[in-house]
Amino acid sequence: MLIVSNRLPVKIIQKDGLSTYQPSEGGLATGLGSIYKEEGNLWIGWPGALVADKDKEKVIQDLDNDNLYPIFLTEKEILDYYEGFSNETLWPLFHYFPTYSIYNPEQFEVYKQANQKFADEILKIATEDDVIWIHDYQQMLLPEMIRRKLPGVTIGFFLHIPFPSYEVFRMLPWRKELLTGLTGADVIGFHTYDDVRHFLSATSRILNVNGTANELVIDDRKIVADAFPISIDYKKYKQLAESTETKRNERKLKELTGHNRLIISIDRLDYSKGILHRLQAYKLLLERHPELRGKVTLVHLVVPSRDKVTKYKELKEEMDMLISDINGQYSSFSWQPIQHFYRSFRIDILSALYKAADVALVTPLRDGMNLVSKEYVASKTDQRGVLVLSEMAGASRELSEALMVNPSDIWDYAEKIYQALNMPVEEQKRRMTAMQQTVSKFDIFNWVNNFIGRLEEIKAWQQELSTRNINESIRQKMAISYHYGSRRLLFLDYDGTMVSFKKQVNEAKPDDELLKLLECISSDPHNTVVITSGRDYHTLESWLGHLPVDIIAEHGAWYKEYDGPWRHRRDLNAGWKPDIRSVLEVYTSRTPGSFIEEKSYSLAWHYRKTESGLGSLRAQEITADLKYLAADLGLQVLQGDKVVEVKNISVNKGTAAKRWLEKTDADFIMAIGDDHTDEDTFKAMPADAITIKVGSNVSEATYYLRSYIEVRALLREICTASTDDEDEHEALLEEAN
């Protein structure tokens, strides 16, 4: 496994001309600290400082012993790729602070260059047998860059920050490039289902890629977006809390705070963490409940972060002023309401803080997960203590026994702190025990196993699918079978199979290339070509009636042989149409861009021109609304590509196709189609028939092709094999091309 992130789990500290290595802060280094050291694994990333050319070889050798592979960034890359685009554009936007985002094209170019630098280094050592696990928003272009050079490699991507809603994400000028980069991965992981939902909405609207549930198909690859809530090494934090050193530090801490009720807050300096809201809520608590003055202490720990950047510098100044205001207003000679520390602490000191705290405030305005909440839970070995947790943190989806707050509602926030301080011990233990069971079961190792297991599952599915894709070997076998067939029967669906879908229904008229291909194939006396379609027979007659082909129209309600008249099913009636049309008209009036198409024995509601998302919602509503009415009337409701069609349940392409199967003693049978209605055709085919699904991989068909373009390429090959006369063959192909 190659783990890839912007930062290595260690960083170089340069002082007095000497370089030392220290562990990096942050959840990712903590989360994967036990994983990368396993034999055969490697962590690739930036060591956190500028390194002179003369020192690079030594750094490489030093880090190699710990399975670390450094990527060296230039000063400009650090400034524009890391500090710039990553932290001044993506970070605020993804945390729902769009007005803080800076859109600088030059910074995005450097972001691309830095991602390419990572890709180039990875490609020097990676093979298609490796698993490449890429982490976080600094590397969003990387999956596709690697996929381009190593098409078969297994790539996972995990985003450690929230993925914003489509309405926020669409503000980004480079939104399409970032989504394309992510879809180079096989599995794209997020902390919560909300993030998954936002990502799928963005891919649907921006890349025009649709999928089933949380699965997408990009070219011939199935990829998955899923929720994998990251966690901690539960046993490590529990054992640390039980250690002699932690217990000693806990006693000292209580002595230093006068054995007051202890509230802790531990955060990095960042506007997304809700630091000012937390302080305001604490101030309000002291105003509303004067009896707590002198009896509670807030240990306020803030880890320095980018405080030279304007927004962070302003935040620090506001924080310092508010803390000074609270302490100045409420302090006494023997008590200070806030003990503030602007620095980081060792993990053993943090463990003592967790252990001693009666209440922990973890209340960001927006956070991907927030592991502090889980570290606090793991450290409470006596199950006494209360976690006050923001609804906006990813951890809130798992730790539902915490006291939930909206950090912007400081009035309720203050009362939640009061409730936490006065919670009965029995309730504290009940809540904490339940949260500990969750965190211990779904720990960091479970997170890794779930993600890697999903990767393996998707990769196995892709490999299985690759055997179904019509490669050169399968084409040769088809060609041989076709060559020796003397009575060939070909069922060819029309829309989505031989032509692309159009905004306007009547724009899908066959072009000259398709007409020449069909003419070429159908002119072979050994071939019977049957065009199958849901379109009305009048349209198909005007488009294809002059060709020597048979046609099945309106899913089988109408049919004709080349030299015969149009016929229709005598057992059908259309008396149900007024009832169904009245329902469809209601939805048409509520959905701009939609319209109703009437056929002889069916009604179709089209929504290709509607607002993305709205049409799909209305289609689901129509299907649910018509479910029982259609069943009572003996009708079937079908969802196709941007269309909902209602027809007689006995009418389907498979039943119509049997008419040709029964009367033709064919020794070569092929059926090609792209949607649900073509599944009936595939099911009707004999076992030795060649069945091909277009554009999807979940089907009764034996093989699949990606698009109508590949279908035409296949038809061109059939045309080549069908043409006996060389001169005629060349002339037809020249016209088709």
ABEGO torsion letter per residue (X at the ends): XBBBBABBABBBBBBGGBBBBBBBBEAAAAAAAAAAABBGBBBBEBAGBBBBAAAAAAAAAAAAAAGBBBBBBBAAAAAAAAABAAAAAAAAAAAGBAAABBBBAAAAAAAAAAAAAAAAAAAAABBAABBBBBBEAAAAAAAAAAAAABAABBBBBBBABBBBBAAAAAABAAAAAAAAAAAABABBBBABAAAAAAAAAAAAAAAGBBBBEABBBBEABBBBBBBBBBBBBAAAAAAAAABAAAAAAAAAAAAAAGGBBBBBBBBBBBAAAGAAAAAAAAAAAAAABAAABGABBBBBBBBBBGAABAAAAAAAAAAAAAAAAAAAAABBAABBABBBBBBBBBAAAAAAAAAABABBBBBBABBAAGAAAAAAAAABAAGBEBBBBBAABAAAAABAABBBBBAABAAAAAAAAAAAAABBAAAAAAAAAAAAAAAAABBAAAAAAAAAAAAAAAAAAAAAAAAABBBAAAAAAAAAAAAABABBBBBBBBBGAABBBBABAAAABBBAAAAAAAAAAAABAABBBBBBBABBAAAAAAAAAABBBBBBBGGGABBBBAABBBBBBAABBAAAAAAAAAAAAAAAAABBGBBBBBBAABBBBBAAABBBGAAAAAAAAAAAAAAAAAAAAGBBBBBBBGBBBBBBAABBAAAAAAAAAAABBBABBBBBBABAAAAAAAAABBAABBBBBBGBABBABABBBABAAAAAAAAAAAAAAABABAAAAAAAAAAAX
